[in-house]
Amino acid sequence: MTVAIKNNNKTPLVVPAYVRRRAGFKSGQELEFKASGGVITILPKLPSATTNTRQKNAPSLMHNSKPTKTPSFMARLRVQMR
C-alpha cells in the first residue's frame, strides 16, 4: 500500500488511520521510529527481554540492520509480539 501526503512543515505528519490499521498498530501501543537515508521506518516497540521471557527465547527477526517493509516480515513480527 502506498499513500502520498504533503509535508508543509507547519503541522505534524500524521499516519492515516487506515494505514495504522493495515499495519496492525493498536491504540496506545508504543512505536519506534528510525530515520536513515530519507526513509522513516515505524515499527512496534518490542517489550524488553528482561520483562518478557517469551521474547527472550523467541528467535530474532531483526537479523540485519536494514529496515524492511515486506508484508511477510511484518506478519512474522506481529506473531513474535504476541
C-alpha positions in Angstrom: 0.0 0.0 0.0 1.3 3.4 -0.9 -0.2 6.7 0.3 1.0 10.2 -0.5 0.7 13.1 1.8 2.0 16.7 1.6 4.5 17.8 4.3 4.3 21.5 4.8 6.4 21.7 7.9 3.7 23.7 9.7 1.7 20.7 11.0 2.9 17.3 12.3 3.0 14.4 10.0 0.0 12.1 10.7 -0.2 8.4 9.7 -3.7 7.9 8.3 -6.0 5.6 10.4 -6.4 3.1 7.6 -2.6 2.8 7.3 -2.2 2.2 11.0 -5.0 -0.4 10.9 -3.4 -2.2 8.0 0.0 -2.2 9.8 -1.7 -3.7 12.9 -0.9 -0.8 15.2 -3.2 -0.6 18.3 -4.3 2.5 20.2 -1.8 3.2 23.0 0.9 0.9 21.5 4.4 2.2 21.7 6.1 2.7 18.4 9.7 3.0 17.4 10.8 5.5 14.7 14.0 5.0 12.7 15.3 7.5 10.1 18.0 6.8 7.6 18.7 7.9 4.1 15.5 9.8 3.6 13.4 6.9 4.8 11.4 6.8 8.1 10.5 3.3 9.4 7.9 2.8 12.0 7.9 -0.4 14.0 6.1 -1.6 17.1 8.3 -1.3 20.1 9.0 -4.8 21.3 9.0 -5.5 25.1 12.4 -5.8 26.6 13.8 -9.3 27.1 14.1 -8.8 30.9 10.3 -8.3 31.3 9.1 -10.9 28.8 10.7 -14.4 28.9 8.8 -15.4 25.7 10.5 -12.6 23.9 13.9 -13.6 25.3 13.5 -17.2 24.0 12.0 -16.2 20.6 14.2 -16.2 17.6 15.2 -12.8 16.4 13.6 -11.4 13.3 15.9 -8.4 13.2 18.8 -10.3 11.7 20.2 -7.3 9.8 20.3 -3.6 10.3 18.5 -2.7 7.1 14.8 -1.7 7.6 12.3 -3.8 5.7 8.7 -3.3 4.8 7.8 -6.7 3.3 4.4 -8.0 4.3 5.8 -11.4 5.4 8.3 -9.7 7.7 5.6 -7.6 9.3 3.4 -10.7 9.8 6.3 -12.6 11.4 7.0 -9.6 13.6 3.3 -9.4 14.8 3.4 -13.1 15.6 6.6 -12.7 17.6 5.0 -9.8 19.6 2.1 -12.0 20.8 
